[in-house]
Structure formats: structure tokens, C-alpha cells
Amino acid sequence: MITLPAPNALTRPYRGLSVQEVDIPLGDESAILDYLVGRDAYRRTEWLLLGNGDQHALVEIRKESNEPLMSPIIEALVLAGPDRTVWIDEPGTDVGNATAMAAAAALSGRTDADAFAVKGRYEHVNAIWRPTPVRIVVTEVVPPEPAKLLEMARQAVAFDDELPPIDLVLDAVDIRHIAADNPAQQYLLPCRGSGVDLPAPVAFLDTRPAGSDDWLLIGCERSMQFHRDFYGTDPRQVDLCPHRRSRRLAESTLVLTKCCLLERGVEQHGNEMVVPWGSTLDEVRLALRMMTKLGPVTEAPRQGSANAL
């Protein structure tokens, strides 16, 4: 028996959606079922997007078998009729990507719909059911800008077509604000990559400058360790560790952040995922997959030519 899909459902890959023009009234569920049940459908088809003029309806089907190329439909469920289905033309949308699909749905401004059919890039069409993006806070140090971890997360979301829709929200640890709240004669920052102008002279720890009693280190525990090794002392410090900062957020908040004490891999602390300071895109992608309950990427099984239609 077909039941309503979970929010954020869409066909993966999008060939699972078949778009068909019909001449039956799409507001009449009985007419749709009478039309479909018994008709042959392609073995990869999961949803049908029926169109009649400017009206559309989304239907899920179950076939007698998924083995032959074509098989009779034995059950159908109208997921959304014309009043709850929105057609969207967004030529730049990757219709295989849930986040892109949810973004297109949001742009429609329709809050009273269940199904959003998007004609996107390459004129491909897919539909998403009740898009509800997963909100993930990215805690990252700025500058440099744009925030590197946020940009890497966006790359991963755009690439991984198994992820659900994700809403990435920046929680910036801004060095300029820290300096403004902590006046000093001189500041010491971890590295030149910070690229920031502050209201007092700035030295960079990675250049191993001549030691000073006046500077304030805006850095994390690893920076303190380097300072001890270089100079044999502990300077005045304001900790900018994104990992420590993220602990102030509500426990229910999903957080992606970084820590330089982690040198490789991904660590989970409740709803927080931590990647290394110099993380790879694969590490960021894995963190997002773990946060959304997908787990590591597994290689898809090879299919023979008969199954690759």
C-alpha cells in the first residue's frame, strides 16, 4: 500500500519522475486512478507528474514488477492535485539536488502547496514533496571572507545529491569584533591568512616575530602551544576557537565547526560536528552526511547494461 512520502522526498535520480500530458480532469482523483491503473509504466518510474494545460498533479505509483522494462500499474496515490502542486520554471536549478529544489520552491512564495515541480537545468524536471530544509549553523572565524568553512559546506551540498535540503547559516567569530571588545597596544594573530586590519599594530605568529610583552594573542589553544614553544611564555589571550564558541548554542542546534586540535577526520559531539582547521572537502561532506543521518558515502553497485537504462 502506498503511503504519503516523508518531507523532502524527491526522485533520485530524477528519471524516477515521468512527466505526462493528459486530457483528464486533474482535480478528479477517481478519474486519475481510472486512467492510470492497468496502464504500463517504465520500471524506473516512481512518480508521475500529470499535466493538463496549466494544471498539474503529482501521483505515486506501484507497478506489478520492477524487473521487465514496462509493467502494469497496480496501485496509484494522488499525492497532490492542482490546488496543492506548483509548477516552477527555474533554468539554473539542478533538479537532482534537494537543496536547490527546496530553494526554488521557496522562491515561488507558495506556503499552501505540498508538491513543487521544477523545470530546471537542461530542461530536466523533478518534484519535491513538502520541502523542509535542515538548518545547520556553521561556526567559523572571519576574516578571511567569505567564511571558508561555509563555502566548503556549500560546495559539498551542491555536489552531494543524497543530502536532504540544507539551510546553512553562518555564525561568525569575527576577529574585528573581538579586537574591538579587547583593546590592546598590539595584537598577535595566528597567521597571515587572517588578512585583517585592527586598531593597533598586528603581528602574525606563523612568521615567528620578535617577542613582545604588549601583544594580545587572539588565537586558540594550538596558538598558545606554538607561543610556548617559540618564546617559553603564555601571552595574554582571547580564545577564538569556533568549537568552544559553538557550545553556547542550544543543544538542539545542528552545528558544523572546526578545531585545530583535530588534525584529520571528523568528530561528533552531540549535535555538533567538528572538522580540522585545514579540512578537506571530503571531511566537510562526511560531517554533513553524519549530521543528516546518511553516514559515509558508499560506492554504488555496478549495473550491467540491461539495468542501466
LINGISUL-V250434 format. One record per residue. N is the residue number from 1. RES is the residue in three letters. SS is DSSP state (alpha for helix, beta for strand, coil for the rest). PSI is psi in whole degrees, 0 to 359 (999 if undefined). Layout:
# LINGISUL-V250434
{{N/RES/SS/PSI} {N/RES/SS/PSI}}
This chain:
# LINGISUL-V250434
{{1/MET/coil/132} {2/ILE/coil/134} {3/THR/coil/165} {4/LEU/coil/139} {5/PRO/coil/163} {6/ALA/coil/155} {7/PRO/coil/148} {8/ASN/coil/3} {9/ALA/beta/142} {10/LEU/beta/164} {11/THR/coil/136} {12/ARG/coil/116} {13/PRO/coil/173} {14/TYR/alpha/356} {15/ARG/alpha/350} {16/GLY/alpha/351} {17/LEU/beta/128} {18/SER/beta/126} {19/VAL/beta/124} {20/GLN/beta/135} {21/GLU/beta/132} {22/VAL/coil/166} {23/ASP/coil/30} {24/ILE/coil/156} {25/PRO/coil/117} {26/LEU/coil/348} {27/GLY/coil/357} {28/ASP/coil/101} {29/GLU/alpha/321} {30/SER/alpha/321} {31/ALA/alpha/322} {32/ILE/alpha/313} {33/LEU/alpha/318} {34/ASP/alpha/324} {35/TYR/alpha/321} {36/LEU/alpha/314} {37/VAL/coil/127} {38/GLY/coil/341} {39/ARG/coil/153} {40/ASP/beta/146} {41/ALA/beta/150} {42/TYR/beta/145} {43/ARG/coil/337} {44/ARG/coil/352} {45/THR/coil/127} {46/GLU/coil/319} {47/TRP/beta/150} {48/LEU/beta/132} {49/LEU/beta/105} {50/LEU/beta/137} {51/GLY/beta/139} {52/ASN/beta/101} {53/GLY/coil/232} {54/ASP/coil/12} {55/GLN/beta/148} {56/HIS/beta/154} {57/ALA/beta/141} {58/LEU/beta/129} {59/VAL/beta/135} {60/GLU/beta/141} {61/ILE/beta/157} {62/ARG/beta/132} {63/LYS/beta/163} {64/GLU/coil/323} {65/SER/coil/151} {66/ASN/coil/9} {67/GLU/coil/304} {68/PRO/coil/164} {69/LEU/coil/315} {70/MET/beta/145} {71/SER/beta/148} {72/PRO/beta/143} {73/ILE/beta/126} {74/ILE/beta/348} {75/GLU/beta/145} {76/ALA/beta/146} {77/LEU/beta/122} {78/VAL/beta/109} {79/LEU/beta/318} {80/ALA/beta/129} {81/GLY/coil/188} {82/PRO/alpha/329} {83/ASP/alpha/346} {84/ARG/alpha/11} {85/THR/beta/130} {86/VAL/beta/131} {87/TRP/beta/131} {88/ILE/beta/129} {89/ASP/beta/110} {90/GLU/coil/88} {91/PRO/coil/339} {92/GLY/coil/358} {93/THR/coil/133} {94/ASP/coil/105} {95/VAL/coil/355} {96/GLY/coil/357} {97/ASN/coil/121} {98/ALA/alpha/321} {99/THR/alpha/318} {100/ALA/alpha/321} {101/MET/alpha/317} {102/ALA/alpha/324} {103/ALA/alpha/318} {104/ALA/alpha/320} {105/ALA/alpha/318} {106/ALA/alpha/323} {107/LEU/alpha/337} {108/SER/coil/336} {109/GLY/coil/3} {110/ARG/coil/114} {111/THR/coil/0} {112/ASP/coil/13} {113/ALA/coil/160} {114/ASP/coil/323} {115/ALA/beta/133} {116/PHE/beta/113} {117/ALA/beta/126} {118/VAL/beta/125} {119/LYS/beta/110} {120/GLY/coil/220} {121/ARG/alpha/140} {122/TYR/alpha/17} {123/GLU/alpha/22} {124/HIS/coil/153} {125/VAL/beta/138} {126/ASN/beta/168} {127/ALA/beta/147} {128/ILE/beta/141} {129/TRP/beta/121} {130/ARG/coil/65} {131/PRO/coil/127} {132/THR/coil/86} {133/PRO/coil/145} {134/VAL/beta/122} {135/ARG/beta/123} {136/ILE/beta/123} {137/VAL/beta/128} {138/VAL/beta/109} {139/THR/beta/118} {140/GLU/beta/152} {141/VAL/beta/136} {142/VAL/beta/155} {143/PRO/coil/171} {144/PRO/coil/160} {145/GLU/coil/145} {146/PRO/coil/160} {147/ALA/coil/123} {148/LYS/alpha/314} {149/LEU/alpha/323} {150/LEU/alpha/316} {151/GLU/alpha/321} {152/MET/alpha/321} {153/ALA/alpha/320} {154/ARG/alpha/320} {155/GLN/alpha/314} {156/ALA/alpha/318} {157/VAL/alpha/321} {158/ALA/alpha/334} {159/PHE/alpha/319} {160/ASP/coil/107} {161/ASP/coil/9} {162/GLU/coil/345} {163/LEU/coil/148} {164/PRO/coil/172} {165/PRO/coil/134} {166/ILE/beta/134} {167/ASP/beta/106} {168/LEU/beta/127} {169/VAL/beta/125} {170/LEU/beta/131} {171/ASP/beta/97} {172/ALA/beta/130} {173/VAL/beta/97} {174/ASP/beta/116} {175/ILE/alpha/326} {176/ARG/alpha/321} {177/HIS/alpha/322} {178/ILE/alpha/316} {179/ALA/alpha/320} {180/ALA/alpha/326} {181/ASP/alpha/349} {182/ASN/coil/76} {183/PRO/coil/143} {184/ALA/coil/161} {185/GLN/coil/331} {186/GLN/beta/146} {187/TYR/beta/146} {188/LEU/beta/120} {189/LEU/beta/156} {190/PRO/coil/319} {191/CYS/coil/164} {192/ARG/alpha/340} {193/GLY/alpha/343} {194/SER/alpha/322} {195/GLY/coil/55} {196/VAL/coil/143} {197/ASP/coil/126} {198/LEU/coil/166} {199/PRO/coil/12} {200/ALA/coil/164} {201/PRO/beta/146} {202/VAL/beta/133} {203/ALA/beta/159} {204/PHE/beta/125} {205/LEU/alpha/328} {206/ASP/alpha/350} {207/THR/alpha/358} {208/ARG/coil/62} {209/PRO/coil/167} {210/ALA/coil/138} {211/GLY/coil/154} {212/SER/coil/143} {213/ASP/coil/350} {214/ASP/coil/342} {215/TRP/beta/155} {216/LEU/beta/121} {217/LEU/beta/118} {218/ILE/beta/95} {219/GLY/beta/182} {220/CYS/coil/190} {221/GLU/alpha/323} {222/ARG/alpha/321} {223/SER/alpha/319} {224/MET/alpha/320} {225/GLN/alpha/317} {226/PHE/alpha/319} {227/HIS/alpha/317} {228/ARG/alpha/319} {229/ASP/alpha/321} {230/PHE/alpha/316} {231/TYR/alpha/348} {232/GLY/coil/17} {233/THR/coil/164} {234/ASP/coil/117} {235/PRO/coil/170} {236/ARG/beta/141} {237/GLN/beta/144} {238/VAL/beta/121} {239/ASP/beta/127} {240/LEU/coil/13} {241/CYS/coil/118} {242/PRO/alpha/326} {243/HIS/alpha/316} {244/ARG/alpha/322} {245/ARG/alpha/321} {246/SER/alpha/343} {247/ARG/alpha/344} {248/ARG/alpha/349} {249/LEU/coil/159} {250/ALA/coil/144} {251/GLU/coil/333} {252/SER/coil/352} {253/THR/coil/130} {254/LEU/beta/128} {255/VAL/beta/134} {256/LEU/beta/126} {257/THR/beta/187} {258/LYS/beta/161} {259/CYS/beta/131} {260/CYS/coil/349} {261/LEU/coil/344} {262/LEU/coil/119} {263/GLU/coil/333} {264/ARG/coil/154} {265/GLY/coil/195} {266/VAL/beta/139} {267/GLU/beta/145} {268/GLN/beta/133} {269/HIS/beta/91} {270/GLY/coil/239} {271/ASN/coil/8} {272/GLU/beta/134} {273/MET/beta/133} {274/VAL/beta/130} {275/VAL/beta/164} {276/PRO/beta/161} {277/TRP/coil/318} {278/GLY/coil/56} {279/SER/coil/156} {280/THR/coil/165} {281/LEU/alpha/325} {282/ASP/alpha/323} {283/GLU/alpha/319} {284/VAL/alpha/317} {285/ARG/alpha/316} {286/LEU/alpha/318} {287/ALA/alpha/316} {288/LEU/alpha/321} {289/ARG/alpha/321} {290/MET/alpha/323} {291/MET/alpha/331} {292/THR/coil/17} {293/LYS/coil/22} {294/LEU/coil/324} {295/GLY/coil/184} {296/PRO/coil/157} {297/VAL/coil/133} {298/THR/coil/142} {299/GLU/coil/132} {300/ALA/coil/140} {301/PRO/coil/145} {302/ARG/coil/143} {303/GLN/coil/142} {304/GLY/coil/168} {305/SER/alpha/332} {306/ALA/alpha/335} {307/ASN/alpha/5} {308/ALA/coil/16} {309/LEU/coil/999}}
